[in-house]
Amino acid sequence: MNSWSSSVVNGGISFWYADDGLPAVREPLSGDASADVVIVGGGYTGLWTAYYLKKAAPFLRITVLEQKFCGYGASGRNGGWLYNGIAGRDRYARLHGREAAVRLQKAMNDTVAEVIAVARAEGVDADAHHGGVLEVATTPAQLARLKAFHEHELAYGEKDRELYGARETAERVRIADAVGSTWTPHGARLHPVKLVKGLAAAVEALGVTIHESTPVTEIRPKHAVTPYGTVRAPYVLRCTEGFTASLKGQKRTWLPMNSSMIATEPLTEEQWAGIGWAGRETLGDMAHAYMYAQRTADGRIALGGRGVPYRFGSRTDNDGRTQASTVEALREILTRFFPSLVGVRIEHAWSGVLGVPRDWCATVTLDRSTGLGWAGGYVGSGVATANLAARTLRDLVQQDSGQGGRTELTDLPWVNHKVRKWEPEPFRWLGVQGMYATYRTADQRERLHPGAESSRLAKLADRVAGRH
């Protein structure tokens, strides 16, 4: 173990909670109850859905049930990337045509501004900075992928995206060995916990009932079952993302993929002067096992990537504790990108799970025969996607209940998309472990043996995983 490891705050849910403080926990459900809509899960998807439904139809009795407290899961542990990426777009283009996928992408582009505007209107200060997303390449193979990715995004209508060479990239952020980058304005940095806390408060102020410390053990038509009682409602909406596997009958629905992060100490003005990053773009790369980072409002670097990607049996952690080897791997990425930060302290490390469907496609569904609905499978792009999913669930519920008709959102290609289940254990565990071991090996080979062609290992892993 490294000498610096003992000073790292490990777990405690996330740095964002260490920074902003844990919330006062709301009362659990006190017995059987009824509602017009019951929402299972108090993260971004559940809270945004409650918000938009209540704004559209103030008379609705809406109850949110959360097993711990609002924002305990991915909504309080993510990298603070509010951006326009959406899982499954290429598959939707193949299934429904390119025009449908372009409409989905445009809706995602607009969602970034929607989240910022609503937060501002509700008085939620989430440290948002609309600086866009910069994704960099540091090897010839990554540069080839980056150029292909850039052209791919242009083909989906993103005409305001820009491609940079090494010099233009360094003018934004000085990353060692960076040979190019692509930038989109459709992205923002934010403080995840400030957003989820503010959103929960806004939802309560509208008259939505939130019960925390209330785990839902089973969802069935018109029933959300908890140890404290059952809430009955015509509509039961599952918004549980990476924790879906804990529900009865849902073990193989979405795989809880683990992602880990570190946060540095606040950097000095001299350190920032050496790095640049004045635009405060969210920062990613074109590695197969990619990284993601932001410059926080208080001058730190928060950086994440895959650590131990999956726990056997779809288990999830309790408090975000992260293995020392994962902390070291993330620190290695940090200092490889920014060699001048070799001596910087890592002050916090944490992990969380995100939901991964078998075909890597985010979905929104309402079964009109049962009143059961769900949204998720965001594969790490949930900060913005959850908002679009929530507005879509709102429209689907209103359409089904006769309060509205078809809308642009209900016609998007991810609506009512069906996904097959993940394989049973031990095949699920073996497959995911093997996939990410292959991606890491592919990245290492590309660094050690520079060439313009992507490692064949990564292409094989993509096919086995069903990502393309």
C-alpha positions in Angstrom: 0.0 0.0 0.0 1.3 3.5 -0.8 2.1 5.9 2.0 -0.6 8.4 0.7 -3.3 5.8 1.0 -3.8 6.2 4.7 -4.8 9.9 4.2 -7.5 9.1 1.7 -11.1 9.3 2.9 -12.4 6.0 1.3 -16.1 5.6 0.9 -18.5 7.7 2.9 -20.8 7.4 -0.1 -18.9 10.1 -2.1 -16.7 13.2 -2.0 -19.8 15.2 -3.0 -21.5 14.3 0.4 -18.3 15.0 2.3 -18.3 18.4 0.6 -22.0 19.2 1.0 -23.0 17.1 4.0 -25.4 14.2 4.4 -29.1 15.1 4.2 -31.5 14.9 7.1 -33.4 11.6 6.4 -37.1 11.9 5.7 -39.7 9.7 7.5 -40.2 6.1 6.3 -43.6 4.8 5.1 -45.8 4.3 8.2 -48.2 1.7 6.8 -50.4 0.9 3.8 -51.1 3.9 1.6 -52.5 4.9 -1.8 -51.5 7.3 -4.5 -52.2 8.2 -8.1 -48.5 7.5 -9.0 -45.9 5.7 -6.9 -42.3 6.1 -7.9 -39.7 3.6 -6.7 -36.3 5.3 -6.3 -35.3 8.7 -5.2 -32.5 9.5 -7.6 -32.5 11.8 -10.6 -34.9 9.7 -12.6 -37.5 9.3 -9.8 -37.3 12.9 -8.6 -37.4 14.5 -12.1 -40.4 12.2 -13.0 -42.2 13.4 -9.8 -41.3 17.0 -10.6 -42.5 17.0 -14.2 -45.7 15.0 -13.4 -46.6 17.3 -10.5 -46.0 20.4 -12.6 -48.1 19.1 -15.4 -50.9 17.8 -13.2 -50.8 19.4 -9.7 -53.9 17.4 -8.6 -51.9 14.1 -8.8 -51.1 12.4 -5.5 -47.5 11.3 -6.0 -45.4 9.2 -3.6 -41.7 8.5 -3.9 -40.2 5.5 -2.1 -36.4 5.5 -1.5 -34.5 2.7 0.2 -31.9 4.9 1.8 -32.1 8.6 1.1 -32.6 10.6 -2.1 -29.3 10.6 -4.0 -27.8 7.7 -2.2 -27.0 5.8 -5.4 -25.5 7.0 -8.7 -27.2 10.4 -8.4 -25.0 11.2 -5.5 -21.8 9.5 -6.6 -21.3 10.3 -10.3 -18.7 12.5 -12.0 -21.0 15.5 -12.5 -21.0 15.2 -16.3 -24.2 16.7 -17.5 -23.8 15.9 -21.2 -25.6 14.8 -24.3 -24.4 11.2 -24.6 -27.1 8.5 -24.7 -26.6 4.7 -24.6 -27.8 2.8 -27.6 -28.2 5.5 -30.2 -26.5 3.5 -33.0 -28.7 0.4 -32.3 -31.8 2.6 -32.4 -30.7 4.0 -35.8 -30.5 0.4 -37.1 -33.8 -0.6 -35.6 -35.8 2.6 -36.4 -33.9 4.5 -39.0 -31.3 7.3 -38.7 -33.9 10.1 -38.6 -35.4 8.6 -35.4 -32.0 8.4 -33.8 -31.2 12.0 -34.9 -34.4 13.1 -33.1 -33.2 11.2 -30.0 -29.8 12.9 -30.1 -31.4 16.4 -30.6 -33.6 15.8 -27.6 -30.4 14.9 -25.6 -28.6 18.0 -26.8 -31.6 20.1 -25.6 -31.7 18.3 -22.3 -28.4 19.8 -21.1 -29.8 23.3 -21.2 -33.2 22.1 -19.8 -31.5 20.8 -16.6 -29.6 24.0 -16.1 -32.6 26.2 -16.8 -34.9 24.3 -14.4 -32.3 24.2 -11.6 -31.9 28.0 -12.0 -35.7 28.5 -12.0 -36.1 26.4 -8.8 -33.2 28.2 -7.0 -30.9 25.2 -7.1 -27.3 26.2 -7.1 -25.5 23.0 -8.3 -22.2 24.7 -9.3 -23.1 24.2 -12.9 -20.7 25.5 -15.5 -21.8 25.2 -19.1 -18.3 24.7 -20.6 -19.0 21.7 -22.9 -17.2 18.3 -23.1 -13.6 17.8 -24.3 -12.6 14.3 -25.3 -8.9 13.8 -26.0 -6.6 11.3 -27.7 -3.1 10.5 -26.5 -2.1 7.7 -28.9 -2.3 7.2 -32.7 -5.0 4.6 -32.3 -7.0 6.9 -30.0 -6.6 9.7 -32.5 -8.0 7.5 -35.3 -11.0 6.6 -33.1 -11.5 10.2 -32.1 -11.7 11.4 -35.7 -14.1 8.7 -36.5 -16.2 9.5 -33.4 -16.2 13.2 -34.4 -17.5 12.4 -37.9 -20.0 10.1 -36.4 -21.4 12.8 -34.1 -21.6 15.2 -37.0 -23.7 12.7 -38.9 -26.2 12.8 -36.1 -26.7 16.5 -36.6 -24.2 17.9 -34.1 -23.0 20.7 -36.4 -21.6 22.8 -33.5 -19.0 20.1 -32.5 -15.3 21.1 -33.1 -12.2 19.0 -33.9 -8.8 20.2 -32.5 -5.2 19.2 -33.1 -2.5 19.0 -30.5 -1.8 22.7 -30.2 -5.5 23.7 -30.0 -6.1 21.0 -27.4 -3.2 22.3 -25.3 -4.8 25.8 -25.5 -7.8 24.4 -23.6 -6.1 21.8 -21.3 -2.4 20.8 -21.2 -2.5 17.1 -21.2 0.7 15.1 -21.6 0.9 13.4 -25.0 -2.4 14.8 -26.2 -2.5 14.6 -30.0 -6.0 15.8 -30.6 -9.5 16.3 -29.2 -13.1 16.9 -30.0 -15.3 19.4 -28.2 -19.1 19.8 -28.0 -20.9 22.7 -26.3 -23.6 20.3 -25.1 -22.2 19.6 -21.7 -21.7 21.1 -18.3 -19.9 20.4 -15.1 -22.0 20.3 -11.9 -22.0 19.2 -8.3 -24.2 16.0 -8.3 -25.3 16.2 -4.6 -26.3 19.8 -4.7 -28.5 19.0 -7.7 -30.2 16.0 -6.2 -30.7 17.7 -2.8 -32.2 20.8 -4.5 -34.4 18.7 -6.7 -35.7 16.7 -3.8 -36.6 19.9 -1.9 -38.3 21.4 -5.0 -40.4 18.2 -5.4 -41.5 18.3 -1.8 -42.4 21.9 -2.1 -44.7 21.0 -5.0 -46.6 18.6 -2.6 -45.0 15.3 -3.5 -44.6 12.8 -0.6 -41.1 11.3 -0.2 -40.5 8.4 2.1 -36.9 7.5 2.8 -35.4 4.5 4.6 -38.2 2.5 2.8 -36.8 -0.3 0.6 -39.2 -1.6 -2.0 -38.9 -5.4 -2.2 -41.4 -6.1 -4.9 -43.2 -4.3 -7.7 -46.3 -5.7 -9.2 -49.3 -4.1 -11.0 -50.8 -1.3 -8.8 -48.6 -2.3 -5.8 -45.2 -1.3 -4.4 -44.4 -3.6 -1.5 -42.2 -2.5 1.4 -41.5 -4.0 4.9 -43.6 -1.1 6.3 -46.6 -1.4 4.1 -47.8 -1.4 0.5 -48.5 1.6 -1.6 -51.3 1.1 -4.1 -51.5 3.2 -7.2 -52.7 2.9 -10.8 -49.1 3.7 -12.0 -46.0 2.2 -10.4 -42.8 3.6 -12.0 -39.5 1.8 -11.4 -36.6 4.3 -11.3 -33.9 2.2 -9.6 -31.1 2.1 -12.2 -28.1 0.2 -10.7 -30.1 -1.1 -7.8 -32.8 -2.8 -9.9 -31.3 -6.3 -9.3 -32.3 -6.1 -5.7 -36.0 -6.2 -6.6 -37.9 -9.5 -6.8 -37.7 -11.0 -10.3 -35.3 -8.4 -11.5 -31.9 -10.0 -10.8 -30.9 -10.3 -14.5 -32.7 -7.1 -15.8 -29.9 -4.6 -15.6 -26.3 -5.3 -14.5 -25.0 -3.1 -11.7 -21.7 -1.9 -13.2 -19.2 -0.4 -10.8 -17.5 2.9 -11.5 -14.9 4.5 -9.1 -13.6 8.1 -8.6 -11.0 10.1 -6.8 -10.9 13.7 -5.8 -7.6 15.6 -5.3 -6.9 18.3 -2.8 -7.6 21.8 -4.1 -4.9 22.8 -6.5 -2.9 26.0 -6.2 -3.1 28.9 -8.7 0.3 27.9 -9.9 -0.8 24.3 -10.5 -3.8 25.5 -12.4 -1.7 27.9 -14.5 0.4 24.9 -15.6 -2.6 22.8 -16.5 -4.9 25.4 -18.1 -8.5 24.1 -18.1 -9.9 27.7 -17.8 -13.0 26.6 -19.7 -13.9 24.0 -17.1 -15.0 21.6 -19.7 -15.8 18.1 -18.6 -12.9 15.9 -19.7 -12.8 12.4 -21.2 -10.6 10.3 -23.4 -10.7 7.8 -26.2 -9.3 4.8 -24.3 -11.3 1.6 -24.3 -11.4 1.7 -20.5 -12.1 5.4 -20.5 -11.7 8.0 -17.9 -13.9 11.0 -17.1 -13.0 14.1 -15.0 -14.1 17.6 -14.0 -12.5 20.7 -12.5 -14.7 21.3 -9.4 -16.0 24.6 -8.2 -13.5 24.6 -5.3 -10.5 23.9 -7.5 -10.0 20.1 -7.3 -9.8 17.5 -10.0 -12.5 14.7 -9.7 -11.5 11.8 -11.9 -13.2 8.5 -12.5 -13.0 5.2 -14.4 -13.8 1.5 -14.1 -12.2 -0.2 -11.0 -13.6 -3.6 -10.1 -16.3 -3.5 -12.7 -18.8 -5.9 -11.3 -19.5 -7.9 -8.1 -20.6 -11.5 -8.3 -24.4 -12.0 -8.1 -25.2 -8.4 -9.0 -24.3 -7.3 -5.5 -23.9 -3.6 -4.7 -21.8 -1.9 -2.1 -23.0 -0.1 1.0 -21.0 3.0 1.4 -18.8 3.5 -1.7 -15.6 2.0 -0.3 -13.0 1.5 -3.1 -10.1 -1.0 -3.3 -6.6 0.5 -2.9 -5.6 -0.9 -6.3 -8.4 1.1 -7.9 -7.4 4.3 -6.2 -3.8 3.7 -7.4 -5.0 3.0 -11.0 -7.0 6.3 -11.0 -4.1 8.2 -9.6 -1.9 6.8 -12.3 -4.3 8.1 -14.9 -4.2 11.5 -13.2 -0.4 11.8 -13.2 -0.1 10.4 -16.7 -2.4 13.2 -17.9 -0.9 15.8 -15.7 2.7 14.9 -14.7 3.1 18.1 -12.7 0.6 16.7 -10.2 2.8 13.7 -9.1 2.9 15.0 -5.5 -0.7 16.1 -5.2 -2.8 14.5 -2.4 -5.8 12.4 -3.2 -8.3 13.3 -0.5 -11.3 11.1 -1.3 -12.1 7.9 -3.2 -15.5 6.3 -3.8 -17.5 4.0 -6.0 -21.0 3.5 -7.2 -23.1 1.4 -9.6 -24.8 2.3 -12.8 -27.4 0.2 -14.8 -26.3 -1.7 -17.9 -28.9 -3.5 -20.1 -27.8 -6.5 -22.0 -27.8 -4.6 -25.3 -26.4 -1.4 -23.8 -29.5 0.6 -24.7 -31.2 3.2 -22.4 -35.0 2.7 -22.4 -38.2 4.3 -21.2 -41.3 2.1 -20.9 -44.9 2.2 -19.8 -46.9 -1.0 -20.0 -50.4 0.3 -20.6 -52.0 -3.1 -19.7 -50.5 -3.1 -16.1 -49.6 0.6 -15.3 -46.0 -0.5 -14.7 -43.4 1.8 -16.0 -39.6 2.1 -15.8 -36.7 4.1 -17.1 -32.9 3.6 -17.0 -30.1 1.5 -18.3 -28.1 4.7 -18.8 -24.7 3.0 -18.9 -23.0 6.0 -17.2 -24.7 8.8 -19.0 -27.6 9.3 -16.6 -27.1 12.9 -15.3 -28.8 14.3 -18.4 -30.5 11.2 -19.7 -32.5 10.8 -16.5 -34.1 14.2 -17.1 -35.2 13.3 -20.7 -36.4 9.9 -19.4 -38.5 11.6 -16.7 -40.2 14.0 -19.2 -40.9 11.0 -21.4 -42.5 9.0 -18.5 -44.6 12.1 -17.7 -45.9 12.2 -21.3 -46.5 8.4 -21.3 -48.5 8.5 -18.1 -50.5 11.5 -19.3 -51.2 9.9 -22.6 -52.4 6.6 -20.9 -54.6 8.4 -18.4 -56.3 10.6 -21.0 -54.6 13.8 -19.8 -52.6 14.1 -23.0 -51.8 12.6 -26.4 -48.8 11.6 -28.3 -45.8 13.9 -28.1 -42.4 14.3 -29.7 -41.0 12.5 -26.6 -43.4 9.5 -26.7 -42.4 8.9 -30.3 -38.7 8.7 -29.6 -37.2 5.3 -30.6 -36.1 4.3 -27.0 -39.7 4.2 -25.8 -40.9 0.7 -25.0 -37.7 -0.9 -26.3 -37.4 -4.5 -25.2 -34.1 -5.9 -23.9 -33.2 -9.5 -23.2 -31.9 -10.5 -19.7 -28.3 -10.9 -18.7 -26.9 -14.5 -18.5 -27.1 -16.3 -15.2 -24.1 -16.6 -12.9 -21.2 -17.4 -13.1 -21.3 -16.5 -16.8 -22.3 -12.9 -16.1 -19.4 -12.4 -13.7 -16.9 -14.1 -16.0 -18.0 -12.2 -19.1 -17.8 -8.7 -17.5 -14.5 -9.4 -15.8 -13.1 -10.7 -19.0 -14.4 -7.8 -21.0 -12.8 -5.1 -18.9 -9.5 -7.1 -18.5 -9.4 -7.2 -22.3 -10.1 -3.4 -22.6 -7.3 -2.6 -20.2 -4.9 -4.9 -22.1 -5.9 -3.3 -25.4 -5.2 0.2 -23.9 -1.8 -0.9 -22.6 -0.8 -2.4 -26.0 -1.8 0.8 -27.8 0.4 2.9 -25.5 3.4 0.5 -25.7 3.1 -0.2 -29.5 1.8 3.0 -31.1 -0.1 2.5 -34.3 -3.1 4.1 -35.9 -5.2 0.9 -35.7 -7.3 0.1 -32.6 -6.4 -3.1 -30.8 -8.2 -6.1 -32.2 -8.7 -7.2 -28.6 -11.0 -4.3 -27.9 -13.0 -5.1 -31.0 -13.4 -8.7 -29.9 -14.5 -7.5 -26.4 -17.1 -5.2 -28.0 -18.6 -8.0 -30.0 -18.7 -10.4 -27.0 -20.3 -7.7 -24.8 -23.0 -6.9 -27.4 -22.1 -3.2 -27.4 -22.2 -2.9 -31.3 
